[in-house]
């Protein structure tokens, strides 16, 4: 049951990324058809690149956050053993 849910979520994620790519291509074509300027097309390409990077880079971002959180954690303290003998303290 859990494996099938993971497979379904994986397929839905792939479908969502594919739909985002098609929407990005449609936005680029639409901006060219409506505005007919290179600057509008470049703006849409940059926006589409940012959105697609945000969708696809979740694993990379999770690794970077884990590294940062690990860097802020205090160091592991090891126990210190001190041996004291009676010869250390003269009477």
N, C-alpha and C positions, 0 to 999 in steps of 0.2 A: 504494500500500500504506500509506504513512504517512498520507495524507489519510483513508483509510477507518478507520484506527486512531483518529485524532483525532475523527472523527465518532462512532465507537462509544463512546469515552470521554465525549464530550459528552452523548450520549444516556443513558449510564449515570449520569452526574452529575445530569442532569435527573430521571431516575427515582428516584435516591436522595433528592433534595430533595423530590420529590412524596411519596415514602414517609414521609419525616420529618414532613412537614406532616400527613399522614393519621394517623400515630402520635400526634402532638401533639394533634390533635383527639380521638382516641380516649382519650388520657390525661385530657384535660379532662372529657369525658363520663363516664368511669369514676370519676373522683374525685367528681363530683357525685352519681352513682348510689350510690356506696358511703358517702361521708361526709355528704352533704347539708348541707355548711357552705360558706359563701362564702370563708372563709379558706383552706380546702384548695384550692378552685378557683383562687383568686388565686395561691397558691403554685405550682400546676401551670402556670398561664398564664405566670408569670414564668420558671419553669424552661424551659418550651417556647420562650419568646421568646429566652432566652439561647442555647439549643441551636440554634435556627434562625438566629440572627444569626451564630453561630460557623460554621455550615455555609455560609451565603450570603456572608459578608463576606471571603472569602479574598483577592479582588483588592484590596479596600480595605486589608487588613492588609499585604499584600505591598508596596503603595505606601508605607505608613507606615514599614515596616521599611527600605525602600530609602532613604527620606528621612533616617531616623535614621542609617543606616550612612554615607550621604553626608555628613552633618553631622559625623561623627566623623573623617572622612578628613582627613589633613593637606592644607594648601593646596598647590596646584601651584606649584612653584618655577620661576621663569623665569631663564634665564642672564643674568648681568650682565656687560656689556662695559665695561672700563675702558681708556681710551686714555692712554698715558703718552708724553710727549715728552721730549727731552733738555733742554728749557728749564725743565722743572719742577724739576730737580735742579742747583743751581749748583755749580760745581767750585771 
